[in-house]
Amino acid sequence: MNKTDLIAKVATVVGTQKMAKEAVDCVLDAITKAMADSDTVQIAGFGSFKVSERKARTGRNPQSGASINIPARKVPKFIAGKALKDAVN
């Protein structure tokens, strides 16, 4: 399922494609802005979106074998909630 499919599913509940698109965009923007501020977003029964930090490390270029420095960075993570795990299994 992609974003267009999600909007179509939401439209069956809210009524129109336009309202569904606005709702989906609003939710995604809110999650994105919260994570940009390093906040955790917890949705009961679904899961948590959080920001994790990776340390700087040394890696290898697979083509040349040369060592390269990989800088520290923040990465988004999703942790599925119990209800979501149960629904999948």
Long-range contacts (C-beta under 8 A, 24 or more apart in sequence): 35-76, 38-74, 43-81, 44-81, 45-81, 45-82, 45-83, 45-84, 46-80, 46-81, 46-83, 46-84, 47-78, 47-79, 47-80, 47-81, 47-84, 48-78, 48-79, 48-81, 49-76, 49-77, 49-78, 50-76, 50-77, 50-79, 51-75, 51-76, 51-77, 52-76, 52-77
